[in-house]
Amino acid sequence: NEQTKSEVIDSEVTELAHHFKLDERITKDLDHQLKRRRSTFEGDMKALWEILEGARNPAGLLRVKLREMEDGVFRGTATPDRDVEEL
Protein backbone atom coordinates (compact mmCIF):
# COMPACT_ATOMS: atom_id res chain seq x y z
CA ASN A 1 0.00 0.00 0.00
CA GLU A 2 2.89 2.37 0.73
CA GLN A 3 4.16 1.93 -2.83
CA THR A 4 0.87 2.96 -4.43
CA LYS A 5 0.72 5.98 -2.15
CA SER A 6 4.11 7.20 -3.39
CA GLU A 7 3.06 6.64 -7.02
CA VAL A 8 0.09 8.99 -6.70
CA ILE A 9 1.24 12.33 -8.06
CA ASP A 10 0.46 15.33 -5.89
CA SER A 11 -2.43 17.41 -7.25
CA GLU A 12 -0.34 20.59 -7.24
CA VAL A 13 2.34 18.84 -9.31
CA THR A 14 -0.35 17.60 -11.71
CA GLU A 15 -1.71 21.14 -12.07
CA LEU A 16 1.76 22.50 -12.85
CA ALA A 17 2.34 19.69 -15.37
CA HIS A 18 -0.93 20.37 -17.18
CA HIS A 19 -0.32 24.11 -17.27
CA PHE A 20 3.15 23.74 -18.81
CA LYS A 21 2.26 20.64 -20.89
CA LEU A 22 4.91 18.48 -19.24
CA ASP A 23 5.14 14.81 -20.13
CA GLU A 24 4.47 12.00 -17.69
CA ARG A 25 8.12 11.14 -17.11
CA ILE A 26 9.23 14.61 -16.03
CA THR A 27 6.05 14.99 -13.97
CA LYS A 28 6.90 11.80 -12.05
CA ASP A 29 10.50 12.97 -11.60
CA LEU A 30 9.29 16.30 -10.23
CA ASP A 31 6.83 14.61 -7.89
CA HIS A 32 9.59 12.27 -6.66
CA GLN A 33 11.99 15.15 -5.96
CA LEU A 34 9.35 17.23 -4.19
CA LYS A 35 8.35 14.27 -1.99
CA ARG A 36 11.96 14.15 -0.82
CA ARG A 37 11.71 17.86 0.03
CA ARG A 38 8.43 17.91 1.97
CA SER A 39 9.60 20.70 4.29
CA THR A 40 10.11 23.10 1.38
CA PHE A 41 7.29 21.81 -0.87
CA GLU A 42 5.20 24.99 -0.79
CA GLY A 43 8.12 27.31 -1.47
CA ASP A 44 9.46 24.99 -4.17
CA MET A 45 6.11 24.93 -5.97
CA LYS A 46 5.76 28.71 -5.80
CA ALA A 47 9.29 29.14 -7.16
CA LEU A 48 8.74 26.62 -9.97
CA TRP A 49 5.58 28.41 -11.11
CA GLU A 50 7.52 31.69 -11.26
CA ILE A 51 10.58 30.17 -12.92
CA LEU A 52 8.66 28.20 -15.56
CA GLU A 53 6.20 31.01 -16.32
CA GLY A 54 8.83 32.96 -18.20
CA ALA A 55 10.50 29.95 -19.85
CA ARG A 56 10.46 29.33 -23.59
CA ASN A 57 11.08 25.64 -22.90
CA PRO A 58 9.53 24.86 -19.49
CA ALA A 59 10.37 21.12 -19.64
CA GLY A 60 14.03 21.80 -20.41
CA LEU A 61 14.31 24.36 -17.64
CA LEU A 62 12.50 22.07 -15.20
CA ARG A 63 15.01 19.30 -16.00
CA VAL A 64 17.80 21.70 -14.91
CA LYS A 65 15.88 22.56 -11.72
CA LEU A 66 15.36 18.87 -10.95
CA ARG A 67 19.10 18.33 -11.26
CA GLU A 68 19.62 21.24 -8.84
CA MET A 69 17.22 19.56 -6.40
CA GLU A 70 19.10 16.27 -6.71
CA ASP A 71 22.38 18.07 -6.06
CA GLY A 72 20.87 19.99 -3.15
CA VAL A 73 21.51 23.40 -4.71
CA PHE A 74 17.96 24.39 -5.72
CA ARG A 75 17.14 27.66 -3.99
CA GLY A 76 13.36 27.76 -4.27
CA THR A 77 12.10 31.27 -3.74
CA ALA A 78 15.55 32.91 -3.65
CA THR A 79 15.69 34.10 -7.26
CA PRO A 80 17.79 37.27 -7.35
CA ASP A 81 17.33 37.48 -11.16
CA ARG A 82 13.70 38.47 -10.64
CA ASP A 83 14.73 41.55 -8.63
CA VAL A 84 17.28 42.57 -11.24
CA GLU A 85 14.70 42.31 -14.05
CA GLU A 86 12.36 44.72 -12.27
CA LEU A 87 14.97 47.51 -12.13
LOTOR-55524 format. One record per residue (C-alpha): residue number from 1; x, y, z. Coordinates in steps of 0.2 Angstrom, whole numbers, plus 5000, padded with zeros to 4 digits. Example, Ala and Ser with C-alpha at 12.3 -4.5 7.8 and 13.67 -1.06 7.14 Angstrom:
<pts>
<1,<5062,4978,5039>> <2,<5068,4995,5036>> 
</pts>
This chain:
<pts>
<1,<5000,5000,5000>> <2,<5014,5012,5004>> <3,<5021,5010,4986>> <4,<5004,5015,4978>> <5,<5004,5030,4989>> <6,<5021,5036,4983>> <7,<5015,5033,4965>> <8,<5000,5045,4966>> <9,<5006,5062,4960>> <10,<5002,5077,4971>> <11,<4988,5087,4964>> <12,<4998,5103,4964>> <13,<5012,5094,4953>> <14,<4998,5088,4941>> <15,<4991,5106,4940>> <16,<5009,5113,4936>> <17,<5012,5098,4923>> <18,<4995,5102,4914>> <19,<4998,5121,4914>> <20,<5016,5119,4906>> <21,<5011,5103,4896>> <22,<5025,5092,4904>> <23,<5026,5074,4899>> <24,<5022,5060,4912>> <25,<5041,5056,4914>> <26,<5046,5073,4920>> <27,<5030,5075,4930>> <28,<5034,5059,4940>> <29,<5053,5065,4942>> <30,<5046,5081,4949>> <31,<5034,5073,4961>> <32,<5048,5061,4967>> <33,<5060,5076,4970>> <34,<5047,5086,4979>> <35,<5042,5071,4990>> <36,<5060,5071,4996>> <37,<5059,5089,5000>> <38,<5042,5090,5010>> <39,<5048,5104,5021>> <40,<5051,5116,5007>> <41,<5036,5109,4996>> <42,<5026,5125,4996>> <43,<5041,5137,4993>> <44,<5047,5125,4979>> <45,<5031,5125,4970>> <46,<5029,5144,4971>> <47,<5046,5146,4964>> <48,<5044,5133,4950>> <49,<5028,5142,4944>> <50,<5038,5158,4944>> <51,<5053,5151,4935>> <52,<5043,5141,4922>> <53,<5031,5155,4918>> <54,<5044,5165,4909>> <55,<5053,5150,4901>> <56,<5052,5147,4882>> <57,<5055,5128,4885>> <58,<5048,5124,4903>> <59,<5052,5106,4902>> <60,<5070,5109,4898>> <61,<5072,5122,4912>> <62,<5063,5110,4924>> <63,<5075,5096,4920>> <64,<5089,5108,4925>> <65,<5079,5113,4941>> <66,<5077,5094,4945>> <67,<5095,5092,4944>> <68,<5098,5106,4956>> <69,<5086,5098,4968>> <70,<5096,5081,4966>> <71,<5112,5090,4970>> <72,<5104,5100,4984>> <73,<5108,5117,4976>> <74,<5090,5122,4971>> <75,<5086,5138,4980>> <76,<5067,5139,4979>> <77,<5061,5156,4981>> <78,<5078,5165,4982>> <79,<5078,5171,4964>> <80,<5089,5186,4963>> <81,<5087,5187,4944>> <82,<5068,5192,4947>> <83,<5074,5208,4957>> <84,<5086,5213,4944>> <85,<5074,5212,4930>> <86,<5062,5224,4939>> <87,<5075,5238,4939>> 
</pts>
